[in-house]
Amino acid sequence: MIMTLRACFIGLLVLISQSGYAAIDTYEFKDDLTRERFQALSAELRCPKCQNQNIADSNSPIAKDLRDELYRMLDSGASDTAIVDFMVTRYGEFVLYRPRVSSQTYLLWYAPAGLLSSV
C-alpha cells in the first residue's frame, strides 16, 4: 500500500515537473543569412496576444503560428518587405514595433516633436 502511494506520488511529481518545460522551436535554414533574417524579423514583429513581447520571445500559440509562417515564407524565398506586408495586412500596424509613417500614424510619429518644440 505504501509502495503504491509512493509510486503514484513519484509519478505525479514527474508529470508535474515535465509540464514546466516549453517546447523549443527548431528550424533548419538553408544558410546563415536566412537564419539572421528570421531572427531579425521575429524580433521586430510584435505578438498580437502578448502585446509587450515580440514573437521570438513569446510562448503564446499565436506567436508560434507567426514564427512558423515566418519560417515558411522565408523558406519559400519571400522578401522581408513581403513578409512584413503580409503580417500587417493580417494583424494591422500593431504587429510592428515601429509602425510605418502614413496618414494613419502621422500623429504618432510627429506629435511628440510638436509637443517638445512648444515647451
Jmol script that loads the backbone (N, CA, C; Angstrom):
load data "model"
ATOM      1  N   MET A   1       0.821  -1.189   0.000  1.00  0.00           N
ATOM      2  CA  MET A   1       0.000   0.000   0.000  1.00  0.00           C
ATOM      3  C   MET A   1       0.868   1.256   0.000  1.00  0.00           C
ATOM      4  N   ILE A   2       1.846   1.291   0.881  1.00  0.00           N
ATOM      5  CA  ILE A   2       2.730   2.455   0.958  1.00  0.00           C
ATOM      6  C   ILE A   2       3.572   2.569  -0.306  1.00  0.00           C
ATOM      7  N   MET A   3       4.014   1.437  -0.855  1.00  0.00           N
ATOM      8  CA  MET A   3       4.796   1.453  -2.089  1.00  0.00           C
ATOM      9  C   MET A   3       3.957   1.981  -3.243  1.00  0.00           C
ATOM     10  N   THR A   4       2.680   1.639  -3.295  1.00  0.00           N
ATOM     11  CA  THR A   4       1.796   2.103  -4.354  1.00  0.00           C
ATOM     12  C   THR A   4       1.592   3.608  -4.245  1.00  0.00           C
ATOM     13  N   LEU A   5       1.391   4.108  -3.025  1.00  0.00           N
ATOM     14  CA  LEU A   5       1.242   5.548  -2.829  1.00  0.00           C
ATOM     15  C   LEU A   5       2.526   6.284  -3.196  1.00  0.00           C
ATOM     16  N   ARG A   6       3.646   5.702  -2.812  1.00  0.00           N
ATOM     17  CA  ARG A   6       4.935   6.323  -3.129  1.00  0.00           C
ATOM     18  C   ARG A   6       5.141   6.354  -4.642  1.00  0.00           C
ATOM     19  N   ALA A   7       4.820   5.279  -5.333  1.00  0.00           N
ATOM     20  CA  ALA A   7       4.968   5.224  -6.790  1.00  0.00           C
ATOM     21  C   ALA A   7       4.042   6.236  -7.465  1.00  0.00           C
ATOM     22  N   CYS A   8       2.813   6.358  -6.966  1.00  0.00           N
ATOM     23  CA  CYS A   8       1.876   7.349  -7.522  1.00  0.00           C
ATOM     24  C   CYS A   8       2.381   8.764  -7.288  1.00  0.00           C
ATOM     25  N   PHE A   9       2.911   9.004  -6.110  1.00  0.00           N
ATOM     26  CA  PHE A   9       3.429  10.328  -5.781  1.00  0.00           C
ATOM     27  C   PHE A   9       4.621  10.684  -6.675  1.00  0.00           C
ATOM     28  N   ILE A  10       5.526   9.758  -6.859  1.00  0.00           N
ATOM     29  CA  ILE A  10       6.692   9.986  -7.716  1.00  0.00           C
ATOM     30  C   ILE A  10       6.246  10.203  -9.163  1.00  0.00           C
ATOM     31  N   GLY A  11       5.293   9.393  -9.609  1.00  0.00           N
ATOM     32  CA  GLY A  11       4.762   9.569 -10.966  1.00  0.00           C
ATOM     33  C   GLY A  11       4.124  10.931 -11.157  1.00  0.00           C
ATOM     34  N   LEU A  12       3.388  11.375 -10.149  1.00  0.00           N
ATOM     35  CA  LEU A  12       2.754  12.690 -10.204  1.00  0.00           C
ATOM     36  C   LEU A  12       3.801  13.799 -10.249  1.00  0.00           C
ATOM     37  N   LEU A  13       4.843  13.675  -9.451  1.00  0.00           N
ATOM     38  CA  LEU A  13       5.925  14.666  -9.466  1.00  0.00           C
ATOM     39  C   LEU A  13       6.612  14.728 -10.822  1.00  0.00           C
ATOM     40  N   VAL A  14       6.831  13.592 -11.432  1.00  0.00           N
ATOM     41  CA  VAL A  14       7.462  13.565 -12.753  1.00  0.00           C
ATOM     42  C   VAL A  14       6.575  14.260 -13.782  1.00  0.00           C
ATOM     43  N   LEU A  15       5.294  13.987 -13.750  1.00  0.00           N
ATOM     44  CA  LEU A  15       4.373  14.627 -14.694  1.00  0.00           C
ATOM     45  C   LEU A  15       4.315  16.138 -14.490  1.00  0.00           C
ATOM     46  N   ILE A  16       4.270  16.566 -13.266  1.00  0.00           N
ATOM     47  CA  ILE A  16       4.207  17.996 -12.974  1.00  0.00           C
ATOM     48  C   ILE A  16       5.501  18.685 -13.405  1.00  0.00           C
ATOM     49  N   SER A  17       6.632  18.073 -13.135  1.00  0.00           N
ATOM     50  CA  SER A  17       7.905  18.704 -13.483  1.00  0.00           C
ATOM     51  C   SER A  17       8.099  18.781 -14.993  1.00  0.00           C
ATOM     52  N   GLN A  18       7.549  17.851 -15.738  1.00  0.00           N
ATOM     53  CA  GLN A  18       7.692  17.871 -17.190  1.00  0.00           C
ATOM     54  C   GLN A  18       6.809  18.920 -17.848  1.00  0.00           C
ATOM     55  N   SER A  19       5.721  19.297 -17.212  1.00  0.00           N
ATOM     56  CA  SER A  19       4.812  20.268 -17.823  1.00  0.00           C
ATOM     57  C   SER A  19       5.390  21.676 -17.825  1.00  0.00           C
ATOM     58  N   GLY A  20       6.428  21.931 -17.044  1.00  0.00           N
ATOM     59  CA  GLY A  20       7.027  23.252 -16.981  1.00  0.00           C
ATOM     60  C   GLY A  20       7.954  23.559 -18.145  1.00  0.00           C
ATOM     61  N   TYR A  21       8.342  22.543 -18.892  1.00  0.00           N
ATOM     62  CA  TYR A  21       9.252  22.772 -19.997  1.00  0.00           C
ATOM     63  C   TYR A  21       8.484  23.229 -21.224  1.00  0.00           C
ATOM     64  N   ALA A  22       8.906  24.368 -21.789  1.00  0.00           N
ATOM     65  CA  ALA A  22       8.272  24.884 -23.001  1.00  0.00           C
ATOM     66  C   ALA A  22       8.911  24.206 -24.207  1.00  0.00           C
ATOM     67  N   ALA A  23       8.103  24.040 -25.228  1.00  0.00           N
ATOM     68  CA  ALA A  23       8.623  23.467 -26.460  1.00  0.00           C
ATOM     69  C   ALA A  23       9.544  24.491 -27.127  1.00  0.00           C
ATOM     70  N   ILE A  24      10.640  24.024 -27.639  1.00  0.00           N
ATOM     71  CA  ILE A  24      11.593  24.903 -28.307  1.00  0.00           C
ATOM     72  C   ILE A  24      11.452  24.689 -29.799  1.00  0.00           C
ATOM     73  N   ASP A  25      11.286  25.806 -30.515  1.00  0.00           N
ATOM     74  CA  ASP A  25      11.175  25.720 -31.963  1.00  0.00           C
ATOM     75  C   ASP A  25      12.545  25.404 -32.547  1.00  0.00           C
ATOM     76  N   THR A  26      12.573  24.445 -33.430  1.00  0.00           N
ATOM     77  CA  THR A  26      13.811  24.150 -34.145  1.00  0.00           C
ATOM     78  C   THR A  26      13.519  24.238 -35.628  1.00  0.00           C
ATOM     79  N   TYR A  27      14.220  25.132 -36.271  1.00  0.00           N
ATOM     80  CA  TYR A  27      14.055  25.340 -37.705  1.00  0.00           C
ATOM     81  C   TYR A  27      15.390  25.086 -38.386  1.00  0.00           C
ATOM     82  N   GLU A  28      15.334  24.455 -39.525  1.00  0.00           N
ATOM     83  CA  GLU A  28      16.525  24.207 -40.329  1.00  0.00           C
ATOM     84  C   GLU A  28      16.536  25.214 -41.462  1.00  0.00           C
ATOM     85  N   PHE A  29      17.558  26.040 -41.514  1.00  0.00           N
ATOM     86  CA  PHE A  29      17.648  27.090 -42.511  1.00  0.00           C
ATOM     87  C   PHE A  29      18.604  26.696 -43.629  1.00  0.00           C
ATOM     88  N   LYS A  30      18.361  27.271 -44.804  1.00  0.00           N
ATOM     89  CA  LYS A  30      19.204  26.999 -45.964  1.00  0.00           C
ATOM     90  C   LYS A  30      20.622  27.513 -45.754  1.00  0.00           C
ATOM     91  N   ASP A  31      20.710  28.701 -45.143  1.00  0.00           N
ATOM     92  CA  ASP A  31      22.012  29.323 -44.932  1.00  0.00           C
ATOM     93  C   ASP A  31      21.949  30.262 -43.731  1.00  0.00           C
ATOM     94  N   ASP A  32      23.083  30.821 -43.382  1.00  0.00           N
ATOM     95  CA  ASP A  32      23.147  31.716 -42.222  1.00  0.00           C
ATOM     96  C   ASP A  32      22.394  33.019 -42.449  1.00  0.00           C
ATOM     97  N   LEU A  33      22.363  33.494 -43.681  1.00  0.00           N
ATOM     98  CA  LEU A  33      21.648  34.734 -43.982  1.00  0.00           C
ATOM     99  C   LEU A  33      20.155  34.578 -43.697  1.00  0.00           C
ATOM    100  N   THR A  34      19.581  33.449 -44.065  1.00  0.00           N
ATOM    101  CA  THR A  34      18.158  33.194 -43.802  1.00  0.00           C
ATOM    102  C   THR A  34      17.906  33.108 -42.302  1.00  0.00           C
ATOM    103  N   ARG A  35      18.810  32.491 -41.573  1.00  0.00           N
ATOM    104  CA  ARG A  35      18.690  32.401 -40.109  1.00  0.00           C
ATOM    105  C   ARG A  35      18.723  33.803 -39.483  1.00  0.00           C
ATOM    106  N   GLU A  36      19.624  34.644 -39.964  1.00  0.00           N
ATOM    107  CA  GLU A  36      19.719  36.011 -39.451  1.00  0.00           C
ATOM    108  C   GLU A  36      18.462  36.809 -39.782  1.00  0.00           C
ATOM    109  N   ARG A  37      17.928  36.630 -40.982  1.00  0.00           N
ATOM    110  CA  ARG A  37      16.689  37.308 -41.361  1.00  0.00           C
ATOM    111  C   ARG A  37      15.547  36.862 -40.465  1.00  0.00           C
ATOM    112  N   PHE A  38      15.467  35.563 -40.187  1.00  0.00           N
ATOM    113  CA  PHE A  38      14.425  35.027 -39.308  1.00  0.00           C
ATOM    114  C   PHE A  38      14.541  35.661 -37.918  1.00  0.00           C
ATOM    115  N   GLN A  39      15.743  35.705 -37.384  1.00  0.00           N
ATOM    116  CA  GLN A  39      15.943  36.266 -36.048  1.00  0.00           C
ATOM    117  C   GLN A  39      15.606  37.750 -36.015  1.00  0.00           C
ATOM    118  N   ALA A  40      16.010  38.488 -37.049  1.00  0.00           N
ATOM    119  CA  ALA A  40      15.730  39.924 -37.086  1.00  0.00           C
ATOM    120  C   ALA A  40      14.236  40.193 -37.218  1.00  0.00           C
ATOM    121  N   LEU A  41      13.570  39.471 -38.116  1.00  0.00           N
ATOM    122  CA  LEU A  41      12.136  39.694 -38.311  1.00  0.00           C
ATOM    123  C   LEU A  41      11.330  39.256 -37.090  1.00  0.00           C
ATOM    124  N   SER A  42      11.689  38.140 -36.487  1.00  0.00           N
ATOM    125  CA  SER A  42      10.935  37.681 -35.319  1.00  0.00           C
ATOM    126  C   SER A  42      11.143  38.608 -34.123  1.00  0.00           C
ATOM    127  N   ALA A  43      12.251  39.337 -34.098  1.00  0.00           N
ATOM    128  CA  ALA A  43      12.473  40.323 -33.035  1.00  0.00           C
ATOM    129  C   ALA A  43      11.723  41.621 -33.314  1.00  0.00           C
ATOM    130  N   GLU A  44      11.410  41.895 -34.567  1.00  0.00           N
ATOM    131  CA  GLU A  44      10.728  43.136 -34.952  1.00  0.00           C
ATOM    132  C   GLU A  44       9.209  43.012 -34.965  1.00  0.00           C
ATOM    133  N   LEU A  45       8.697  41.805 -35.010  1.00  0.00           N
ATOM    134  CA  LEU A  45       7.248  41.604 -35.076  1.00  0.00           C
ATOM    135  C   LEU A  45       6.693  41.359 -33.674  1.00  0.00           C
ATOM    136  N   ARG A  46       5.662  42.115 -33.331  1.00  0.00           N
ATOM    137  CA  ARG A  46       5.050  42.048 -32.005  1.00  0.00           C
ATOM    138  C   ARG A  46       4.007  40.931 -31.967  1.00  0.00           C
ATOM    139  N   CYS A  47       3.939  40.239 -30.858  1.00  0.00           N
ATOM    140  CA  CYS A  47       2.922  39.203 -30.656  1.00  0.00           C
ATOM    141  C   CYS A  47       1.559  39.873 -30.482  1.00  0.00           C
ATOM    142  N   PRO A  48       0.566  39.513 -31.288  1.00  0.00           N
ATOM    143  CA  PRO A  48      -0.751  40.135 -31.159  1.00  0.00           C
ATOM    144  C   PRO A  48      -1.430  39.859 -29.818  1.00  0.00           C
ATOM    145  N   LYS A  49      -1.096  38.753 -29.182  1.00  0.00           N
ATOM    146  CA  LYS A  49      -1.725  38.405 -27.909  1.00  0.00           C
ATOM    147  C   LYS A  49      -0.987  39.030 -26.725  1.00  0.00           C
ATOM    148  N   CYS A  50       0.324  38.946 -26.737  1.00  0.00           N
ATOM    149  CA  CYS A  50       1.115  39.387 -25.582  1.00  0.00           C
ATOM    150  C   CYS A  50       1.270  40.899 -25.516  1.00  0.00           C
ATOM    151  N   GLN A  51       1.335  41.553 -26.636  1.00  0.00           N
ATOM    152  CA  GLN A  51       1.409  42.995 -26.794  1.00  0.00           C
ATOM    153  C   GLN A  51       2.732  43.599 -26.358  1.00  0.00           C
ATOM    154  N   ASN A  52       3.417  43.063 -25.390  1.00  0.00           N
ATOM    155  CA  ASN A  52       4.687  43.631 -24.958  1.00  0.00           C
ATOM    156  C   ASN A  52       5.865  42.723 -25.266  1.00  0.00           C
ATOM    157  N   GLN A  53       5.643  41.698 -26.058  1.00  0.00           N
ATOM    158  CA  GLN A  53       6.711  40.781 -26.426  1.00  0.00           C
ATOM    159  C   GLN A  53       6.731  40.625 -27.937  1.00  0.00           C
ATOM    160  N   ASN A  54       7.920  40.371 -28.446  1.00  0.00           N
ATOM    161  CA  ASN A  54       7.990  40.052 -29.861  1.00  0.00           C
ATOM    162  C   ASN A  54       7.700  38.564 -30.042  1.00  0.00           C
ATOM    163  N   ILE A  55       7.546  38.143 -31.278  1.00  0.00           N
ATOM    164  CA  ILE A  55       7.170  36.741 -31.498  1.00  0.00           C
ATOM    165  C   ILE A  55       8.324  35.796 -31.188  1.00  0.00           C
ATOM    166  N   ALA A  56       9.547  36.316 -31.137  1.00  0.00           N
ATOM    167  CA  ALA A  56      10.686  35.475 -30.783  1.00  0.00           C
ATOM    168  C   ALA A  56      10.661  35.091 -29.306  1.00  0.00           C
ATOM    169  N   ASP A  57      10.190  36.001 -28.455  1.00  0.00           N
ATOM    170  CA  ASP A  57      10.219  35.774 -27.006  1.00  0.00           C
ATOM    171  C   ASP A  57       8.926  35.216 -26.434  1.00  0.00           C
ATOM    172  N   SER A  58       7.854  35.278 -27.196  1.00  0.00           N
ATOM    173  CA  SER A  58       6.548  34.881 -26.673  1.00  0.00           C
ATOM    174  C   SER A  58       6.333  33.373 -26.770  1.00  0.00           C
ATOM    175  N   ASN A  59       5.661  32.828 -25.771  1.00  0.00           N
ATOM    176  CA  ASN A  59       5.302  31.404 -25.772  1.00  0.00           C
ATOM    177  C   ASN A  59       3.844  31.171 -26.151  1.00  0.00           C
ATOM    178  N   SER A  60       3.138  32.216 -26.553  1.00  0.00           N
ATOM    179  CA  SER A  60       1.724  32.057 -26.877  1.00  0.00           C
ATOM    180  C   SER A  60       1.557  31.262 -28.181  1.00  0.00           C
ATOM    181  N   PRO A  61       0.443  30.576 -28.330  1.00  0.00           N
ATOM    182  CA  PRO A  61       0.202  29.797 -29.550  1.00  0.00           C
ATOM    183  C   PRO A  61       0.201  30.657 -30.818  1.00  0.00           C
ATOM    184  N   ILE A  62      -0.307  31.893 -30.742  1.00  0.00           N
ATOM    185  CA  ILE A  62      -0.332  32.747 -31.930  1.00  0.00           C
ATOM    186  C   ILE A  62       1.089  33.138 -32.328  1.00  0.00           C
ATOM    187  N   ALA A  63       1.971  33.350 -31.361  1.00  0.00           N
ATOM    188  CA  ALA A  63       3.365  33.667 -31.678  1.00  0.00           C
ATOM    189  C   ALA A  63       4.040  32.479 -32.342  1.00  0.00           C
ATOM    190  N   LYS A  64       3.731  31.284 -31.877  1.00  0.00           N
ATOM    191  CA  LYS A  64       4.276  30.075 -32.517  1.00  0.00           C
ATOM    192  C   LYS A  64       3.793  29.987 -33.953  1.00  0.00           C
ATOM    193  N   ASP A  65       2.502  30.255 -34.185  1.00  0.00           N
ATOM    194  CA  ASP A  65       1.972  30.240 -35.549  1.00  0.00           C
ATOM    195  C   ASP A  65       2.659  31.281 -36.427  1.00  0.00           C
ATOM    196  N   LEU A  66       2.911  32.459 -35.871  1.00  0.00           N
ATOM    197  CA  LEU A  66       3.587  33.511 -36.632  1.00  0.00           C
ATOM    198  C   LEU A  66       5.035  33.123 -36.936  1.00  0.00           C
ATOM    199  N   ARG A  67       5.713  32.491 -35.996  1.00  0.00           N
ATOM    200  CA  ARG A  67       7.082  32.026 -36.271  1.00  0.00           C
ATOM    201  C   ARG A  67       7.079  30.972 -37.356  1.00  0.00           C
ATOM    202  N   ASP A  68       6.106  30.057 -37.303  1.00  0.00           N
ATOM    203  CA  ASP A  68       6.001  29.030 -38.342  1.00  0.00           C
ATOM    204  C   ASP A  68       5.730  29.652 -39.706  1.00  0.00           C
ATOM    205  N   GLU A  69       4.840  30.636 -39.749  1.00  0.00           N
ATOM    206  CA  GLU A  69       4.527  31.322 -41.007  1.00  0.00           C
ATOM    207  C   GLU A  69       5.741  32.095 -41.508  1.00  0.00           C
ATOM    208  N   LEU A  70       6.443  32.749 -40.615  1.00  0.00           N
ATOM    209  CA  LEU A  70       7.659  33.468 -40.978  1.00  0.00           C
ATOM    210  C   LEU A  70       8.683  32.509 -41.570  1.00  0.00           C
ATOM    211  N   TYR A  71       8.872  31.362 -40.937  1.00  0.00           N
ATOM    212  CA  TYR A  71       9.809  30.367 -41.451  1.00  0.00           C
ATOM    213  C   TYR A  71       9.378  29.878 -42.826  1.00  0.00           C
ATOM    214  N   ARG A  72       8.088  29.604 -42.980  1.00  0.00           N
ATOM    215  CA  ARG A  72       7.579  29.112 -44.268  1.00  0.00           C
ATOM    216  C   ARG A  72       7.809  30.141 -45.371  1.00  0.00           C
ATOM    217  N   MET A  73       7.540  31.406 -45.065  1.00  0.00           N
ATOM    218  CA  MET A  73       7.707  32.449 -46.071  1.00  0.00           C
ATOM    219  C   MET A  73       9.190  32.661 -46.418  1.00  0.00           C
ATOM    220  N   LEU A  74      10.061  32.611 -45.419  1.00  0.00           N
ATOM    221  CA  LEU A  74      11.490  32.729 -45.700  1.00  0.00           C
ATOM    222  C   LEU A  74      11.987  31.555 -46.523  1.00  0.00           C
ATOM    223  N   ASP A  75      11.504  30.365 -46.187  1.00  0.00           N
ATOM    224  CA  ASP A  75      11.907  29.159 -46.899  1.00  0.00           C
ATOM    225  C   ASP A  75      11.453  29.189 -48.358  1.00  0.00           C
ATOM    226  N   SER A  76      10.310  29.844 -48.610  1.00  0.00           N
ATOM    227  CA  SER A  76       9.808  29.922 -49.989  1.00  0.00           C
ATOM    228  C   SER A  76      10.435  31.077 -50.767  1.00  0.00           C
ATOM    229  N   GLY A  77      11.289  31.883 -50.103  1.00  0.00           N
ATOM    230  CA  GLY A  77      12.019  32.928 -50.807  1.00  0.00           C
ATOM    231  C   GLY A  77      11.379  34.301 -50.771  1.00  0.00           C
ATOM    232  N   ALA A  78      10.420  34.526 -49.886  1.00  0.00           N
ATOM    233  CA  ALA A  78       9.759  35.827 -49.787  1.00  0.00           C
ATOM    234  C   ALA A  78      10.739  36.876 -49.251  1.00  0.00           C
ATOM    235  N   SER A  79      10.586  38.100 -49.707  1.00  0.00           N
ATOM    236  CA  SER A  79      11.439  39.196 -49.234  1.00  0.00           C
ATOM    237  C   SER A  79      10.953  39.668 -47.862  1.00  0.00           C
ATOM    238  N   ASP A  80      11.810  40.402 -47.170  1.00  0.00           N
ATOM    239  CA  ASP A  80      11.440  40.941 -45.860  1.00  0.00           C
ATOM    240  C   ASP A  80      10.233  41.863 -45.981  1.00  0.00           C
ATOM    241  N   THR A  81      10.214  42.672 -47.030  1.00  0.00           N
ATOM    242  CA  THR A  81       9.094  43.587 -47.247  1.00  0.00           C
ATOM    243  C   THR A  81       7.794  42.828 -47.462  1.00  0.00           C
ATOM    244  N   ALA A  82       7.842  41.764 -48.244  1.00  0.00           N
ATOM    245  CA  ALA A  82       6.638  40.961 -48.494  1.00  0.00           C
ATOM    246  C   ALA A  82       6.138  40.309 -47.207  1.00  0.00           C
ATOM    247  N   ILE A  83       7.056  39.868 -46.379  1.00  0.00           N
ATOM    248  CA  ILE A  83       6.677  39.226 -45.113  1.00  0.00           C
ATOM    249  C   ILE A  83       6.030  40.239 -44.182  1.00  0.00           C
ATOM    250  N   VAL A  84       6.650  41.406 -44.056  1.00  0.00           N
ATOM    251  CA  VAL A  84       6.096  42.450 -43.178  1.00  0.00           C
ATOM    252  C   VAL A  84       4.740  42.911 -43.706  1.00  0.00           C
ATOM    253  N   ASP A  85       4.613  43.083 -45.023  1.00  0.00           N
ATOM    254  CA  ASP A  85       3.331  43.479 -45.611  1.00  0.00           C
ATOM    255  C   ASP A  85       2.248  42.441 -45.321  1.00  0.00           C
ATOM    256  N   PHE A  86       2.592  41.164 -45.416  1.00  0.00           N
ATOM    257  CA  PHE A  86       1.634  40.093 -45.119  1.00  0.00           C
ATOM    258  C   PHE A  86       1.180  40.162 -43.663  1.00  0.00           C
ATOM    259  N   MET A  87       2.135  40.332 -42.742  1.00  0.00           N
ATOM    260  CA  MET A  87       1.793  40.381 -41.321  1.00  0.00           C
ATOM    261  C   MET A  87       0.940  41.606 -40.993  1.00  0.00           C
ATOM    262  N   VAL A  88       1.262  42.756 -41.609  1.00  0.00           N
ATOM    263  CA  VAL A  88       0.485  43.970 -41.372  1.00  0.00           C
ATOM    264  C   VAL A  88      -0.917  43.824 -41.948  1.00  0.00           C
ATOM    265  N   THR A  89      -1.026  43.227 -43.126  1.00  0.00           N
ATOM    266  CA  THR A  89      -2.346  43.008 -43.717  1.00  0.00           C
ATOM    267  C   THR A  89      -3.193  42.108 -42.828  1.00  0.00           C
ATOM    268  N   ARG A  90      -2.573  41.122 -42.254  1.00  0.00           N
ATOM    269  CA  ARG A  90      -3.306  40.156 -41.432  1.00  0.00           C
ATOM    270  C   ARG A  90      -3.608  40.666 -40.027  1.00  0.00           C
ATOM    271  N   TYR A  91      -2.647  41.374 -39.397  1.00  0.00           N
ATOM    272  CA  TYR A  91      -2.787  41.757 -37.990  1.00  0.00           C
ATOM    273  C   TYR A  91      -2.805  43.264 -37.750  1.00  0.00           C
ATOM    274  N   GLY A  92      -2.613  44.060 -38.769  1.00  0.00           N
ATOM    275  CA  GLY A  92      -2.625  45.509 -38.620  1.00  0.00           C
ATOM    276  C   GLY A  92      -1.256  46.057 -38.247  1.00  0.00           C
ATOM    277  N   GLU A  93      -1.159  47.378 -38.209  1.00  0.00           N
ATOM    278  CA  GLU A  93       0.103  48.048 -37.890  1.00  0.00           C
ATOM    279  C   GLU A  93       0.597  47.704 -36.490  1.00  0.00           C
ATOM    280  N   PHE A  94      -0.299  47.243 -35.638  1.00  0.00           N
ATOM    281  CA  PHE A  94       0.065  46.912 -34.262  1.00  0.00           C
ATOM    282  C   PHE A  94       1.163  45.855 -34.201  1.00  0.00           C
ATOM    283  N   VAL A  95       1.238  45.004 -35.197  1.00  0.00           N
ATOM    284  CA  VAL A  95       2.216  43.919 -35.183  1.00  0.00           C
ATOM    285  C   VAL A  95       3.648  44.450 -35.334  1.00  0.00           C
ATOM    286  N   LEU A  96       3.797  45.707 -35.745  1.00  0.00           N
ATOM    287  CA  LEU A  96       5.120  46.305 -35.902  1.00  0.00           C
ATOM    288  C   LEU A  96       5.486  47.113 -34.661  1.00  0.00           C
ATOM    289  N   TYR A  97       6.689  46.934 -34.164  1.00  0.00           N
ATOM    290  CA  TYR A  97       7.147  47.769 -33.055  1.00  0.00           C
ATOM    291  C   TYR A  97       7.380  49.195 -33.515  1.00  0.00           C
ATOM    292  N   ARG A  98       7.797  49.363 -34.759  1.00  0.00           N
ATOM    293  CA  ARG A  98       7.993  50.688 -35.348  1.00  0.00           C
ATOM    294  C   ARG A  98       7.025  50.844 -36.514  1.00  0.00           C
ATOM    295  N   PRO A  99       5.817  51.345 -36.254  1.00  0.00           N
ATOM    296  CA  PRO A  99       4.834  51.484 -37.331  1.00  0.00           C
ATOM    297  C   PRO A  99       5.363  52.383 -38.447  1.00  0.00           C
ATOM    298  N   ARG A 100       4.889  52.126 -39.646  1.00  0.00           N
ATOM    299  CA  ARG A 100       5.291  52.923 -40.797  1.00  0.00           C
ATOM    300  C   ARG A 100       4.694  54.326 -40.706  1.00  0.00           C
ATOM    301  N   VAL A 101       5.384  55.290 -41.300  1.00  0.00           N
ATOM    302  CA  VAL A 101       4.862  56.651 -41.365  1.00  0.00           C
ATOM    303  C   VAL A 101       3.828  56.686 -42.483  1.00  0.00           C
ATOM    304  N   SER A 102       2.588  56.978 -42.103  1.00  0.00           N
ATOM    305  CA  SER A 102       1.492  57.073 -43.068  1.00  0.00           C
ATOM    306  C   SER A 102       0.495  58.092 -42.531  1.00  0.00           C
ATOM    307  N   SER A 103      -0.562  58.299 -43.286  1.00  0.00           N
ATOM    308  CA  SER A 103      -1.571  59.261 -42.824  1.00  0.00           C
ATOM    309  C   SER A 103      -2.209  58.804 -41.510  1.00  0.00           C
ATOM    310  N   GLN A 104      -2.248  57.521 -41.266  1.00  0.00           N
ATOM    311  CA  GLN A 104      -2.844  57.000 -40.038  1.00  0.00           C
ATOM    312  C   GLN A 104      -1.899  57.102 -38.844  1.00  0.00           C
ATOM    313  N   THR A 105      -0.599  57.105 -39.099  1.00  0.00           N
ATOM    314  CA  THR A 105       0.368  57.134 -37.995  1.00  0.00           C
ATOM    315  C   THR A 105       1.141  58.447 -37.926  1.00  0.00           C
ATOM    316  N   TYR A 106       0.754  59.422 -38.724  1.00  0.00           N
ATOM    317  CA  TYR A 106       1.452  60.714 -38.760  1.00  0.00           C
ATOM    318  C   TYR A 106       1.484  61.361 -37.383  1.00  0.00           C
ATOM    319  N   LEU A 107       0.354  61.381 -36.718  1.00  0.00           N
ATOM    320  CA  LEU A 107       0.269  61.978 -35.388  1.00  0.00           C
ATOM    321  C   LEU A 107       1.170  61.241 -34.391  1.00  0.00           C
ATOM    322  N   LEU A 108       1.207  59.926 -34.494  1.00  0.00           N
ATOM    323  CA  LEU A 108       2.046  59.111 -33.610  1.00  0.00           C
ATOM    324  C   LEU A 108       3.518  59.486 -33.752  1.00  0.00           C
ATOM    325  N   TRP A 109       3.962  59.709 -34.964  1.00  0.00           N
ATOM    326  CA  TRP A 109       5.368  60.000 -35.220  1.00  0.00           C
ATOM    327  C   TRP A 109       5.753  61.438 -34.922  1.00  0.00           C
ATOM    328  N   TYR A 110       4.884  62.403 -35.226  1.00  0.00           N
ATOM    329  CA  TYR A 110       5.300  63.801 -35.173  1.00  0.00           C
ATOM    330  C   TYR A 110       4.706  64.606 -34.019  1.00  0.00           C
ATOM    331  N   ALA A 111       3.726  64.098 -33.324  1.00  0.00           N
ATOM    332  CA  ALA A 111       3.152  64.823 -32.190  1.00  0.00           C
ATOM    333  C   ALA A 111       4.171  65.045 -31.068  1.00  0.00           C
ATOM    334  N   PRO A 112       5.003  64.060 -30.723  1.00  0.00           N
ATOM    335  CA  PRO A 112       5.987  64.307 -29.655  1.00  0.00           C
ATOM    336  C   PRO A 112       6.946  65.452 -29.990  1.00  0.00           C
ATOM    337  N   ALA A 113       7.371  65.545 -31.245  1.00  0.00           N
ATOM    338  CA  ALA A 113       8.270  66.636 -31.643  1.00  0.00           C
ATOM    339  C   ALA A 113       7.553  67.965 -31.538  1.00  0.00           C
ATOM    340  N   GLY A 114       6.272  68.005 -31.918  1.00  0.00           N
ATOM    341  CA  GLY A 114       5.484  69.243 -31.814  1.00  0.00           C
ATOM    342  C   GLY A 114       5.285  69.650 -30.373  1.00  0.00           C
ATOM    343  N   LEU A 115       5.060  68.693 -29.514  1.00  0.00           N
ATOM    344  CA  LEU A 115       4.887  68.997 -28.089  1.00  0.00           C
ATOM    345  C   LEU A 115       6.186  69.503 -27.467  1.00  0.00           C
ATOM    346  N   LEU A 116       7.307  68.923 -27.857  1.00  0.00           N
ATOM    347  CA  LEU A 116       8.589  69.353 -27.304  1.00  0.00           C
ATOM    348  C   LEU A 116       8.978  70.750 -27.788  1.00  0.00           C
ATOM    349  N   SER A 117       8.643  71.059 -29.040  1.00  0.00           N
ATOM    350  CA  SER A 117       9.016  72.373 -29.578  1.00  0.00           C
ATOM    351  C   SER A 117       8.164  73.485 -28.969  1.00  0.00           C
ATOM    352  N   SER A 118       6.986  73.160 -28.448  1.00  0.00           N
ATOM    353  CA  SER A 118       6.106  74.179 -27.870  1.00  0.00           C
ATOM    354  C   SER A 118       6.444  74.456 -26.405  1.00  0.00           C
ATOM    355  N   VAL A 119       7.331  73.659 -25.834  1.00  0.00           N
ATOM    356  CA  VAL A 119       7.693  73.831 -24.423  1.00  0.00           C
ATOM    357  C   VAL A 119       8.766  74.850 -24.241  1.00  0.00           C
TER     358      VAL A 119
END
end "model"
wireframe off; spacefill off
backbone 0.3
color backbone group
